[in-house]
Amino acid sequence: MDIASELHALIGSLSREVGLFGLVVDKAGGSVPEVVHQVATKAEQVWKDYAVEGAVGPDTPSEVEGALSPIDDERAVELLTYLATDDLVFPGAQRRDRTHVHRAAERVVRLLGYHSAWYTNISDLSPGARAWDPVTRHTFDGVVAGTGGNFTVVLLQVGED
């Protein structure tokens, strides 16, 4: 299996639950903020019936870029696993088998390579202090995006209370 096919399969697996959106693009698909904005726009369209009336959020890739902070590979694996298994709205509610998801997240990070760069909008997920900068118009969102080799990957979870 080539790297592109494997990344598509892995991100598809990680994003198979309700409220999860994933995308893999080659380098020509845009910068990390552009690809995150693309995924956020898709999530907002799909989840428009759940959005709070009048909710606001980033409208441009540059506004999304302001919400993203760099993270290391280890934190990327941790957050990819968290977004694919846990629920941002209901902390402690597990959606999937953590072991399987963790292995898939590790593989995604390995496939992007040693010189990959990773970003998130999540600054804290500790109980009672969860914090992030929004990348969508939804009450809850969490994103992890990485770029390396010839690919950019994004995993986004959205939710409403």
DSSP file with accessible surface (Angstrom, degrees, kcal/mol):
  #  RESIDUE AA STRUCTURE BP1 BP2  ACC     N-H-->O    O-->H-N    N-H-->O    O-->H-N    TCO  KAPPA ALPHA  PHI   PSI    X-CA   Y-CA   Z-CA
    1    1 A M              0   0  172      0, 0.0     2,-0.0     0, 0.0     0, 0.0   0.000 360.0 360.0 360.0 134.9    0.0    0.0    0.0
    2    2 A D     >  -     0   0   96      1,-0.1     4,-2.3     4,-0.0     5,-0.2  -0.317 360.0-106.0 -79.8 166.9    1.4    3.4   -0.9
    3    3 A I  H  > S+     0   0   80      1,-0.2     4,-3.0     2,-0.2     5,-0.2   0.906 117.3  52.6 -61.7 -42.9    1.6    6.2    1.7
    4    4 A A  H  > S+     0   0   28      1,-0.2     4,-2.5     2,-0.2    -1,-0.2   0.940 111.7  45.6 -60.2 -47.4   -1.3    8.2    0.3
    5    5 A S  H  > S+     0   0   60      1,-0.2     4,-2.3     2,-0.2    -1,-0.2   0.905 114.0  49.2 -63.0 -41.3   -3.7    5.3    0.4
    6    6 A E  H  X S+     0   0   39     -4,-2.3     4,-2.8     2,-0.2    -2,-0.2   0.925 111.0  49.2 -66.6 -42.4   -2.6    4.3    3.9
    7    7 A L  H  X S+     0   0    0     -4,-3.0     4,-2.9     2,-0.2     5,-0.3   0.927 111.1  50.3 -61.7 -43.8   -3.0    7.9    5.2
    8    8 A H  H  X S+     0   0  102     -4,-2.5     4,-2.2    -5,-0.2    -1,-0.2   0.923 112.6  46.9 -59.4 -43.9   -6.5    8.1    3.6
    9    9 A A  H  X S+     0   0   57     -4,-2.3     4,-2.2    -5,-0.2    -2,-0.2   0.923 114.6  46.4 -65.3 -42.9   -7.4    4.8    5.2
   10   10 A L  H  X S+     0   0   27     -4,-2.8     4,-2.7     2,-0.2    -2,-0.2   0.937 114.6  45.0 -67.5 -46.7   -6.1    5.7    8.7
   11   11 A I  H  X S+     0   0    4     -4,-2.9     4,-2.0     1,-0.2    -1,-0.2   0.902 112.3  54.0 -66.0 -35.3   -7.7    9.2    8.7
   12   12 A G  H  < S+     0   0   38     -4,-2.2    -1,-0.2    -5,-0.3    -2,-0.2   0.914 110.2  47.2 -62.0 -40.1  -10.9    7.6    7.5
   13   13 A S  H >< S+     0   0   29     -4,-2.2     3,-1.2     1,-0.2    -2,-0.2   0.929 112.2  48.8 -66.7 -44.3  -10.7    5.2   10.4
   14   14 A L  H 3< S+     0   0    0     -4,-2.7     3,-0.4     1,-0.2    -1,-0.2   0.816 115.0  45.6 -65.8 -28.8  -10.0    7.9   12.9
   15   15 A S  T 3< S+     0   0   24     -4,-2.0    -1,-0.2    -5,-0.2     5,-0.2   0.159  78.4 106.3-103.5  23.2  -12.9   10.1   11.7
   16   16 A R    <   +     0   0  160     -3,-1.2    -1,-0.2     5,-0.1     2,-0.1   0.634  59.1  87.7 -81.1 -11.9  -15.6    7.5   11.4
   17   17 A E  S >  S-     0   0   55     -3,-0.4     3,-1.8    -4,-0.1    79,-0.0  -0.485  93.8 -83.3 -85.2 159.9  -17.6    8.6   14.5
   18   18 A V  T 3  S+     0   0  109      1,-0.3    -1,-0.1    -2,-0.1     3,-0.1  -0.320 116.1  21.5 -60.4 133.7  -20.3   11.2   14.4
   19   19 A G  T 3  S+     0   0    4      1,-0.3   139,-2.5   138,-0.1     2,-0.4   0.452  97.5 114.5  87.0   1.1  -18.9   14.7   14.7
   20   20 A L  E <   -A  157   0A  10     -3,-1.8     2,-0.4    -5,-0.2    -1,-0.3  -0.891  41.4-175.0-108.1 136.5  -15.4   13.8   13.4
   21   21 A F  E     -A  156   0A  30    135,-2.9   135,-2.9    -2,-0.4     2,-0.3  -0.996   3.1-178.5-132.9 131.8  -14.1   15.0   10.1
   22   22 A G  E     -A  155   0A  29     -2,-0.4     2,-0.3   133,-0.2   133,-0.2  -0.924   4.0-179.9-130.5 155.4  -10.8   14.0    8.5
   23   23 A L  E     -A  154   0A  48    131,-1.9   131,-2.3    -2,-0.3     2,-0.4  -0.980  12.1-165.0-154.0 143.0   -8.9   15.0    5.4
   24   24 A V  E     +A  153   0A   9     -2,-0.3     2,-0.3   129,-0.2   129,-0.2  -1.000  20.4 169.1-125.3 128.0   -5.7   14.1    3.7
   25   25 A V  E     -A  152   0A  24    127,-2.6   127,-2.7    -2,-0.4     2,-0.1  -0.960  33.0-114.2-133.7 156.3   -4.3   16.3    0.9
   26   26 A D  E >   -A  151   0A  89     -2,-0.3     3,-2.9   125,-0.2   125,-0.3  -0.355  47.7 -89.8 -80.8 171.4   -1.0   16.5   -0.9
   27   27 A K  G >  S+     0   0  101    123,-1.8     3,-1.4     1,-0.3   124,-0.1   0.801 126.4  63.5 -54.1 -30.4    1.2   19.6   -0.5
   28   28 A A  G 3  S+     0   0   95      1,-0.3    -1,-0.3   122,-0.2     3,-0.1   0.651  84.1  80.4 -70.3 -10.6   -0.6   21.3   -3.4
   29   29 A G  G <  S-     0   0   32     -3,-2.9    -1,-0.3     1,-0.2     2,-0.2   0.550 106.7 -97.9 -74.9  -7.7   -3.8   21.2   -1.4
   30   30 A G    <   -     0   0   20     -3,-1.4    -1,-0.2    -4,-0.2    -5,-0.1  -0.528  48.7 -44.7 121.0 175.1   -2.7   24.3    0.6
   31   31 A S     >  -     0   0   54     -2,-0.2     4,-2.6    -3,-0.1     5,-0.2  -0.246  61.5 -98.5 -73.1 167.7   -1.1   25.3    3.9
   32   32 A V  H  > S+     0   0   13      1,-0.2     4,-3.0     2,-0.2     5,-0.3   0.943 125.2  48.5 -55.8 -50.2   -2.1   23.8    7.2
   33   33 A P  H  > S+     0   0   15      0, 0.0     4,-2.5     0, 0.0    -1,-0.2   0.900 111.6  50.9 -60.2 -35.6   -4.4   26.7    8.1
   34   34 A E  H  > S+     0   0   93      2,-0.2     4,-2.1     1,-0.2    -2,-0.2   0.918 112.8  44.7 -65.9 -42.2   -6.0   26.5    4.6
   35   35 A V  H  X S+     0   0    0     -4,-2.6     4,-2.4     2,-0.2     5,-0.2   0.919 113.5  49.9 -70.6 -41.0   -6.7   22.7    5.0
   36   36 A V  H  X S+     0   0    1     -4,-3.0     4,-3.0    -5,-0.2     5,-0.2   0.935 110.8  50.7 -60.7 -43.2   -8.0   23.1    8.5
   37   37 A H  H  X S+     0   0   40     -4,-2.5     4,-2.7    -5,-0.3    -2,-0.2   0.909 108.6  52.4 -61.0 -39.9  -10.3   25.9    7.3
   38   38 A Q  H  X S+     0   0   99     -4,-2.1     4,-2.0     2,-0.2    -1,-0.2   0.931 112.5  44.0 -61.2 -45.7  -11.5   23.6    4.5
   39   39 A V  H  X S+     0   0    7     -4,-2.4     4,-2.7     2,-0.2    -2,-0.2   0.914 113.2  51.8 -66.8 -41.2  -12.3   20.9    7.0
   40   40 A A  H  X S+     0   0    1     -4,-3.0     4,-2.6     1,-0.2    -2,-0.2   0.909 108.7  51.0 -62.1 -41.3  -13.9   23.3    9.4
   41   41 A T  H  X S+     0   0   45     -4,-2.7     4,-2.0    -5,-0.2    -1,-0.2   0.920 110.9  48.4 -62.5 -42.8  -16.1   24.7    6.6
   42   42 A K  H  X S+     0   0  114     -4,-2.0     4,-2.6     2,-0.2     5,-0.2   0.929 111.6  50.0 -62.3 -44.9  -17.2   21.2    5.7
   43   43 A A  H  X S+     0   0    0     -4,-2.7     4,-2.7     1,-0.2    -2,-0.2   0.911 109.3  51.4 -61.5 -42.2  -18.0   20.4    9.4
   44   44 A E  H  < S+     0   0   31     -4,-2.6    -1,-0.2     2,-0.2    -2,-0.2   0.888 111.1  48.3 -63.7 -37.7  -20.0   23.6    9.7
   45   45 A Q  H >< S+     0   0  116     -4,-2.0     3,-0.9     2,-0.2     4,-0.2   0.943 115.3  43.3 -66.3 -46.8  -22.1   22.7    6.6
   46   46 A V  H 3< S+     0   0   75     -4,-2.6     3,-0.3     1,-0.2    -2,-0.2   0.883 122.8  38.3 -67.2 -37.1  -22.7   19.1    7.8
   47   47 A W  T >X S+     0   0   32     -4,-2.7     3,-2.1    -5,-0.2     4,-0.9   0.168  78.0 118.2-100.4  17.4  -23.5   20.2   11.4
   48   48 A K  G X4 S+     0   0  144     -3,-0.9     3,-0.5     1,-0.3    -1,-0.2   0.829  71.2  59.2 -58.4 -30.2  -25.4   23.5   10.5
   49   49 A D  G 34 S+     0   0  142     -3,-0.3    -1,-0.3     1,-0.2    -2,-0.1   0.694 107.8  46.8 -72.1 -16.0  -28.6   22.2   12.2
   50   50 A Y  G <4 S+     0   0  142     -3,-2.1    -1,-0.2     2,-0.1    -2,-0.2   0.593  86.8 110.1 -98.0 -16.5  -26.8   21.8   15.5
   51   51 A A  S << S-     0   0   38     -4,-0.9     2,-0.3    -3,-0.5    87,-0.1  -0.312  76.6-108.7 -65.9 145.1  -25.0   25.2   15.6
   52   52 A V    >   -     0   0   80     85,-0.3     3,-2.2     1,-0.1    -1,-0.1  -0.556  44.2-101.0 -70.8 132.5  -26.1   27.8   18.1
   53   53 A E  T 3  S+     0   0  191     -2,-0.3    -1,-0.1     1,-0.3    -3,-0.0  -0.290 106.7  13.9 -58.5 131.7  -27.9   30.6   16.3
   54   54 A G  T 3  S+     0   0   70      1,-0.2    -1,-0.3    -3,-0.1    -2,-0.1   0.489  88.1 156.2  82.3   2.9  -25.7   33.6   15.8
   55   55 A A    <   -     0   0   32     -3,-2.2     2,-0.3     1,-0.0    -1,-0.2  -0.302  24.6-158.1 -63.4 144.7  -22.5   31.6   16.7
   56   56 A V        +     0   0  124     80,-0.1    80,-0.1    81,-0.1    -1,-0.0  -0.873  20.7 151.3-122.8 158.6  -19.3   33.1   15.3
   57   57 A G        -     0   0   18     -2,-0.3    80,-0.2    78,-0.1    78,-0.1  -0.938  53.9 -37.6-166.3-177.2  -15.9   31.6   14.5
   58   58 A P        -     0   0   18      0, 0.0    79,-0.1     0, 0.0    77,-0.0  -0.275  42.9-174.1 -57.6 136.6  -13.0   32.0   12.2
   59   59 A D        +     0   0   88      1,-0.1    76,-0.0    77,-0.1     3,-0.0   0.550  63.6  41.6-106.9 -13.9  -13.9   33.0    8.7
   60   60 A T  S  > S-     0   0   53      1,-0.1     4,-2.1     0, 0.0     3,-0.3  -0.913  82.3-112.0-134.0 159.1  -10.5   32.8    7.0
   61   61 A P  H  > S+     0   0   43      0, 0.0     4,-2.8     0, 0.0     5,-0.2   0.866 118.0  56.9 -57.9 -34.2   -7.5   30.6    7.0
   62   62 A S  H  > S+     0   0   80      2,-0.2     4,-1.4     1,-0.2   -28,-0.0   0.879 106.4  48.9 -68.3 -33.6   -5.5   33.4    8.6
   63   63 A E  H  > S+     0   0   94     -3,-0.3     4,-0.6     2,-0.2    -1,-0.2   0.887 111.7  49.8 -69.1 -37.3   -8.0   33.5   11.5
   64   64 A V  H >X S+     0   0    0     -4,-2.1     3,-1.7     1,-0.2     4,-0.7   0.926 105.3  57.7 -63.7 -42.1   -7.7   29.7   11.8
   65   65 A E  H >< S+     0   0  118     -4,-2.8     3,-1.2     1,-0.3    -1,-0.2   0.886 100.1  58.0 -56.7 -37.3   -3.9   30.1   11.8
   66   66 A G  H 3< S+     0   0   66     -4,-1.4    -1,-0.3     1,-0.3    -2,-0.2   0.721 104.4  52.4 -65.7 -20.8   -4.2   32.3   14.9
   67   67 A A  H << S+     0   0    5     -3,-1.7    66,-0.4    -4,-0.6     2,-0.3   0.593  94.9  89.1 -88.8 -12.0   -5.9   29.5   16.7
   68   68 A L    <<  -     0   0   23     -3,-1.2    53,-0.2    -4,-0.7    76,-0.0  -0.692  52.3-172.7 -96.5 140.3   -3.2   26.9   16.0
   69   69 A S  E     -B  120   0A  62     51,-2.9    51,-2.0    -2,-0.3    53,-0.1  -0.967  30.3-106.9-125.3 145.1   -0.2   26.2   18.1
   70   70 A P  E     -B  119   0A 105      0, 0.0     2,-0.3     0, 0.0    49,-0.3  -0.394  38.6-179.3 -70.5 146.0    2.7   23.9   17.3
   71   71 A I  E     -B  118   0A  34     47,-2.5    47,-0.8    -2,-0.1     2,-0.1  -0.919  25.4-108.1-136.3 165.2    3.0   20.6   19.1
   72   72 A D     >  -     0   0   98     -2,-0.3     4,-2.2    45,-0.1     5,-0.1  -0.384  37.6 -98.4 -90.3 173.6    5.4   17.7   19.0
   73   73 A D  H  > S+     0   0   57      1,-0.2     4,-2.3     2,-0.2     5,-0.2   0.872 121.4  53.8 -58.4 -42.1    4.9   14.3   17.5
   74   74 A E  H  > S+     0   0  158      1,-0.2     4,-2.2     2,-0.2    -1,-0.2   0.923 110.2  45.9 -62.2 -44.1    4.1   12.7   20.9
   75   75 A R  H  > S+     0   0   60      2,-0.2     4,-2.9     1,-0.2     5,-0.2   0.873 109.1  57.2 -67.0 -34.7    1.4   15.3   21.7
   76   76 A A  H  X S+     0   0    0     -4,-2.2     4,-2.9     2,-0.2     5,-0.3   0.936 107.6  47.1 -61.0 -45.0    0.0   14.8   18.2
   77   77 A V  H  X S+     0   0   14     -4,-2.3     4,-2.4     1,-0.2     5,-0.2   0.941 113.0  49.9 -60.5 -46.6   -0.5   11.1   18.8
   78   78 A E  H  X S+     0   0   99     -4,-2.2     4,-2.4     1,-0.2    -2,-0.2   0.926 115.2  42.0 -59.0 -45.6   -2.1   11.8   22.2
   79   79 A L  H  X S+     0   0    0     -4,-2.9     4,-2.9     2,-0.2     5,-0.2   0.871 112.0  53.0 -75.8 -35.8   -4.5   14.4   20.7
   80   80 A L  H  X S+     0   0    1     -4,-2.9     4,-1.9    -5,-0.2    -1,-0.2   0.937 112.9  46.6 -59.5 -44.4   -5.4   12.4   17.6
   81   81 A T  H  X S+     0   0    4     -4,-2.4     4,-1.6    -5,-0.3     5,-0.3   0.932 112.7  49.5 -62.1 -46.9   -6.2    9.5   20.0
   82   82 A Y  H  X S+     0   0   33     -4,-2.4     4,-3.2    -5,-0.2     3,-0.5   0.946 111.3  47.7 -58.6 -50.5   -8.2   11.7   22.2
   83   83 A L  H  < S+     0   0    0     -4,-2.9    -1,-0.2     1,-0.2    -2,-0.2   0.859 114.7  46.2 -63.4 -34.2  -10.3   13.3   19.4
   84   84 A A  H  < S+     0   0    0     -4,-1.9    -1,-0.2    -5,-0.2    -2,-0.2   0.707 126.2  27.4 -81.7 -19.1  -11.1    9.9   17.9
   85   85 A T  H  < S+     0   0    0     -4,-1.6    10,-4.6    -3,-0.5    11,-0.6   0.744 113.1  56.2-112.3 -33.2  -12.0    8.1   21.1
   86   86 A D  B  < S-E   94   0B  12     -4,-3.2     2,-0.5    -5,-0.3     8,-0.2  -0.626  73.9-120.8-105.6 165.4  -13.3   10.8   23.6
   87   87 A D        -     0   0   25      6,-0.9     6,-0.3     3,-0.5     5,-0.1  -0.900   6.8-155.1-108.8 123.0  -16.1   13.3   23.4
   88   88 A L  S    S+     0   0    0     -2,-0.5    -1,-0.1     1,-0.2    53,-0.1   0.836  97.5  47.8 -62.4 -32.7  -15.3   17.0   23.8
   89   89 A V  S    S+     0   0   13      1,-0.3    -1,-0.2    69,-0.1    70,-0.0   0.896 120.9  33.2 -77.1 -41.1  -18.9   17.7   25.0
   90   90 A F  S >  S-     0   0  123      3,-0.1     3,-2.2    71,-0.0    -3,-0.5  -0.770  84.9-148.6-119.6  84.0  -19.1   14.9   27.5
   91   91 A P  T 3  S+     0   0   77      0, 0.0     3,-0.1     0, 0.0    -3,-0.1  -0.209  83.2  27.1 -54.2 137.4  -15.6   14.3   29.0
   92   92 A G  T 3  S+     0   0   72      1,-0.3     2,-0.8    -5,-0.1    -4,-0.1   0.225  85.9 123.1  94.3 -14.4  -15.1   10.7   30.0
   93   93 A A    <   -     0   0   44     -3,-2.2    -6,-0.9    -6,-0.3     2,-0.5  -0.728  51.2-154.4 -83.1 110.6  -17.5    9.3   27.4
   94   94 A Q  B     -E   86   0B 109     -2,-0.8    -8,-0.2    -8,-0.2    -9,-0.1  -0.757  16.9-176.6 -91.3 130.6  -15.4    6.9   25.3
   95   95 A R        +     0   0   62    -10,-4.6     2,-0.3    -2,-0.5    -9,-0.1   0.712  63.7  10.9 -94.2 -29.4  -16.5    6.3   21.7
   96   96 A R  S    S-     0   0   17    -11,-0.6     2,-0.5   -79,-0.0    -1,-0.1  -0.930  92.3 -68.9-146.9 171.0  -14.0    3.7   20.6
   97   97 A D     >  -     0   0  100     -2,-0.3     4,-1.9     1,-0.2     5,-0.2  -0.506  39.4-153.6 -68.4 116.6  -11.3    1.3   21.6
   98   98 A R  H  > S+     0   0   90     -2,-0.5     4,-2.9     1,-0.2     5,-0.2   0.856  89.0  57.4 -64.0 -37.1   -8.4    3.5   22.7
   99   99 A T  H  > S+     0   0   83      2,-0.2     4,-2.0     1,-0.2    -1,-0.2   0.941 109.0  44.7 -62.5 -47.2   -5.7    0.9   21.9
  100  100 A H  H  > S+     0   0   71      1,-0.2     4,-2.0     2,-0.2    -1,-0.2   0.938 115.9  46.9 -61.7 -46.8   -6.8    0.5   18.2
  101  101 A V  H  X S+     0   0    0     -4,-1.9     4,-2.8     1,-0.2    -2,-0.2   0.909 109.1  54.6 -64.7 -41.0   -7.1    4.3   17.8
  102  102 A H  H  X S+     0   0   69     -4,-2.9     4,-2.6     1,-0.2    -1,-0.2   0.915 107.9  49.7 -60.2 -42.7   -3.7    4.9   19.4
  103  103 A R  H  X S+     0   0  139     -4,-2.0     4,-2.1     2,-0.2    -1,-0.2   0.915 111.7  48.4 -62.3 -42.6   -2.0    2.5   17.0
  104  104 A A  H  X S+     0   0    7     -4,-2.0     4,-2.3     2,-0.2    -2,-0.2   0.919 111.6  49.9 -63.8 -42.1   -3.6    4.3   14.0
  105  105 A A  H  X S+     0   0    0     -4,-2.8     4,-2.2     1,-0.2    -2,-0.2   0.915 109.7  50.9 -63.5 -43.0   -2.6    7.7   15.4
  106  106 A E  H  X S+     0   0   72     -4,-2.6     4,-2.5     1,-0.2    -1,-0.2   0.906 109.9  50.5 -60.0 -40.8    1.0    6.5   15.8
  107  107 A R  H  X S+     0   0   83     -4,-2.1     4,-2.6     2,-0.2    -2,-0.2   0.904 107.8  52.4 -66.5 -41.1    1.1    5.2   12.3
  108  108 A V  H  X S+     0   0    0     -4,-2.3     4,-1.7     2,-0.2    -1,-0.2   0.946 111.3  47.1 -58.3 -47.8   -0.2    8.5   10.9
  109  109 A V  H  X S+     0   0   10     -4,-2.2     4,-1.0     1,-0.2    -2,-0.2   0.928 112.7  49.2 -62.3 -42.2    2.5   10.4   12.7
  110  110 A R  H  < S+     0   0  146     -4,-2.5     3,-0.5     1,-0.2    -1,-0.2   0.896 107.7  54.6 -63.6 -40.1    5.2    8.0   11.5
  111  111 A L  H  < S+     0   0   24     -4,-2.6    -1,-0.2     1,-0.2    -2,-0.2   0.836 103.2  55.2 -66.1 -32.1    4.0    8.2    7.9
  112  112 A L  H  < S-     0   0    5     -4,-1.7    -1,-0.2    -5,-0.2    -2,-0.2   0.751 112.0-135.7 -73.8 -21.8    4.3   12.0    7.9
  113  113 A G    ><  -     0   0   24     -4,-1.0     3,-1.6    -3,-0.5    -1,-0.1  -0.059  20.8 -59.7  99.1 169.5    7.9   11.5    8.9
  114  114 A Y  T 3  S+     0   0  198      1,-0.3    -1,-0.2    -4,-0.1   -41,-0.1   0.801 128.0  49.4 -61.4 -34.6   10.6   12.7   11.2
  115  115 A H  T 3  S+     0   0  169     -3,-0.2    -1,-0.3     2,-0.1    -2,-0.1   0.166  83.6 130.0 -96.2  21.2   10.5   16.3    9.9
  116  116 A S    <   -     0   0   16     -3,-1.6     2,-0.4    -7,-0.2    32,-0.2  -0.286  49.5-140.1 -72.5 159.0    6.8   16.7   10.1
  117  117 A A  E     - C   0 147A  34     30,-2.9    30,-2.5    -5,-0.1     2,-0.3  -0.981  16.2-162.1-122.0 135.6    5.1   19.7   11.8
  118  118 A W  E     -BC  71 146A   3    -47,-0.8   -47,-2.5    -2,-0.4     2,-0.3  -0.913   7.6-177.1-123.8 146.6    2.0   19.3   14.0
  119  119 A Y  E     +BC  70 145A  73     26,-2.9    26,-2.5    -2,-0.3     2,-0.3  -0.962   3.7 175.5-140.5 154.9   -0.5   21.9   15.2
  120  120 A T  E     -BC  69 144A   2    -51,-2.0   -51,-2.9    -2,-0.3    24,-0.2  -0.973  32.8-142.8-151.1 163.5   -3.6   22.0   17.4
  121  121 A N  S    S+     0   0    3     22,-1.1    12,-2.0    -2,-0.3     2,-0.5   0.360  75.6 102.7-103.4   0.6   -6.1   24.5   18.8
  122  122 A I  E     +F  132   0C   8     21,-0.5    10,-0.3    10,-0.2     3,-0.1  -0.738  36.9 167.9 -90.9 123.6   -6.3   22.5   22.1
  123  123 A S  E     +     0   0C  83      8,-2.1     2,-0.3    -2,-0.5     9,-0.2   0.677  69.6  10.0-105.9 -22.6   -4.3   24.1   25.0
  124  124 A D  E     +F  131   0C  58      7,-1.9     7,-3.3     1,-0.1    -1,-0.3  -0.919  43.7 172.4-160.5 129.6   -5.7   22.0   27.9
  125  125 A L        +     0   0   31     -2,-0.3     5,-0.2     5,-0.3     3,-0.1   0.180  41.0 130.9-119.7  14.9   -7.8   18.9   28.2
  126  126 A S  S >  S-     0   0   46      3,-0.3     3,-2.3     1,-0.1     4,-0.2  -0.367  73.2 -84.5 -69.4 148.6   -7.5   18.4   31.9
  127  127 A P  T 3  S+     0   0  125      0, 0.0    -1,-0.1     0, 0.0    -2,-0.1  -0.264 114.2   7.7 -55.3 130.7  -10.7   17.8   33.8
  128  128 A G  T 3  S+     0   0   89     -3,-0.1    -2,-0.1     1,-0.1    -3,-0.0   0.362 126.0  64.4  81.1  -4.8  -12.4   21.1   34.8
  129  129 A A    <   +     0   0   44     -3,-2.3    -3,-0.3     2,-0.0    -1,-0.1   0.075  60.8 153.5-137.4  25.7   -9.9   23.2   32.7
  130  130 A R        +     0   0   64     -5,-0.2     2,-0.3    -4,-0.2    -5,-0.3  -0.357  20.0 172.1 -61.2 133.1  -10.5   22.1   29.1
  131  131 A A  E     +F  124   0C  39     -7,-3.3    -8,-2.1    -2,-0.1    -7,-1.9  -1.000  11.7 152.3-148.2 143.8   -9.5   25.0   26.8
  132  132 A W  E     -F  122   0C  45     -2,-0.3   -10,-0.2   -10,-0.3    10,-0.1  -0.974  41.3-113.8-160.7 160.4   -9.1   25.6   23.1
  133  133 A D        -     0   0   82    -12,-2.0   -66,-0.0   -66,-0.4    -2,-0.0  -0.896  47.8-110.4 -97.9 129.2   -9.2   28.4   20.6
  134  134 A P        +     0   0   63      0, 0.0     3,-0.1     0, 0.0     5,-0.1  -0.244  34.6 176.6 -66.7 145.0  -12.1   27.8   18.2
  135  135 A V  S    S+     0   0    1      3,-0.1     2,-0.2   -78,-0.1   -78,-0.1   0.300  74.1  37.4-118.2  -1.9  -11.6   26.9   14.5
  136  136 A T  S    S-     0   0    0      2,-0.2   -80,-0.1   -80,-0.1   -95,-0.1  -0.801  87.5-106.6-134.0-178.4  -15.4   26.5   13.8
  137  137 A R  S    S+     0   0   78     -2,-0.2   -85,-0.3   -97,-0.2     2,-0.1   0.366  85.2 107.7 -91.3   3.6  -18.6   28.2   14.8
  138  138 A H  S    S-     0   0   10    -87,-0.1    -2,-0.2     1,-0.1    22,-0.1  -0.474  80.1-120.0 -84.2 155.0  -19.5   25.3   17.0
  139  139 A T  S    S+     0   0   69     20,-0.2     2,-0.4     1,-0.2    21,-0.2   0.881 100.8  31.6 -59.4 -40.8  -19.5   25.4   20.8
  140  140 A F  E    S+ D   0 159A  23     19,-2.1    19,-2.1     2,-0.0     2,-0.3  -0.976  70.0 152.8-121.6 132.4  -16.9   22.6   21.0
  141  141 A D  E     - D   0 158A   0     -2,-0.4     2,-0.3    17,-0.2    17,-0.2  -0.976  14.3-177.2-153.7 148.8  -14.2   21.9   18.5
  142  142 A G  E     - D   0 157A   0     15,-2.0    15,-2.8    -2,-0.3     2,-0.4  -0.984   9.9-175.2-144.0 135.1  -10.8   20.3   18.6
  143  143 A V  E     - D   0 156A   1     -2,-0.3   -22,-1.1    13,-0.2   -21,-0.5  -0.981  14.5-172.2-135.8 145.5   -8.3   19.9   15.8
  144  144 A V  E     +CD 120 155A   0     11,-2.1    11,-2.4    -2,-0.4     2,-0.4  -0.993  15.7 177.9-130.8 130.5   -5.0   18.2   15.1
  145  145 A A  E     -CD 119 154A   0    -26,-2.5   -26,-2.9    -2,-0.4     2,-0.3  -0.995   3.6-176.4-135.5 141.2   -3.2   18.9   11.8
  146  146 A G  E     -CD 118 153A   0      7,-2.2     7,-2.7    -2,-0.4     2,-0.4  -0.976   7.7-165.9-136.7 150.9    0.1   17.7   10.6
  147  147 A T  E     +CD 117 152A  23    -30,-2.5   -30,-2.9    -2,-0.3     2,-0.3  -1.000  26.8 129.0-137.7 136.1    2.2   18.2    7.5
  148  148 A G  E >   + D   0 151A   5      3,-2.4     3,-2.5    -2,-0.4     2,-0.2  -0.929  60.5   6.1-176.4 157.9    5.2   16.3    6.4
  149  149 A G  T 3  S-     0   0   58     -2,-0.3   -37,-0.1     1,-0.3   -36,-0.0  -0.424 128.4 -34.6  58.9-122.9    6.6   14.5    3.3
  150  150 A N  T 3  S+     0   0  113     -2,-0.2  -123,-1.8  -124,-0.0     2,-0.3   0.202 120.9  79.0-112.3  15.0    4.1   15.4    0.6
  151  151 A F  E <   -AD  26 148A  33     -3,-2.5    -3,-2.4  -125,-0.3     2,-0.4  -0.894  51.9-158.9-132.7 155.2    1.0   15.4    2.7
  152  152 A T  E     -AD  25 147A   1   -127,-2.7  -127,-2.6    -2,-0.3     2,-0.4  -0.994  19.1-168.1-124.7 135.4   -1.1   17.4    5.2
  153  153 A V  E     -AD  24 146A   1     -7,-2.7    -7,-2.2    -2,-0.4     2,-0.4  -0.936   3.3-170.9-124.0 148.4   -3.6   15.6    7.4
  154  154 A V  E     -AD  23 145A   1   -131,-2.3  -131,-1.9    -2,-0.4     2,-0.4  -1.000   9.3-174.0-139.2 137.8   -6.4   17.0    9.6
  155  155 A L  E     +AD  22 144A   0    -11,-2.4   -11,-2.1    -2,-0.4     2,-0.4  -0.992  15.2 179.3-129.4 123.2   -8.7   15.5   12.2
  156  156 A L  E     -AD  21 143A   1   -135,-2.9  -135,-2.9    -2,-0.4     2,-0.4  -0.985  13.3-165.0-127.9 132.2  -11.4   17.7   13.6
  157  157 A Q  E     -AD  20 142A   1    -15,-2.8   -15,-2.0    -2,-0.4     2,-0.3  -0.970  11.4-176.4-113.9 132.8  -14.1   17.0   16.2
  158  158 A V  E     + D   0 141A   1   -139,-2.5     2,-0.3    -2,-0.4   -17,-0.2  -0.913   7.7 164.1-121.9 155.6  -17.1   19.3   16.6
  159  159 A G  E     - D   0 140A   4    -19,-2.1   -19,-2.1    -2,-0.3     2,-0.4  -0.988  23.9-144.7-164.2 160.4  -19.9   19.2   19.1
  160  160 A E              0   0   30     -2,-0.3   -71,-0.1   -21,-0.2  -109,-0.1  -0.978 360.0 360.0-130.5 144.5  -22.8   21.1   20.6
  161  161 A D              0   0  146     -2,-0.4   -22,-0.1   -72,-0.0   -71,-0.0  -0.461 360.0 360.0 -76.2 360.0  -24.1   21.0   24.2
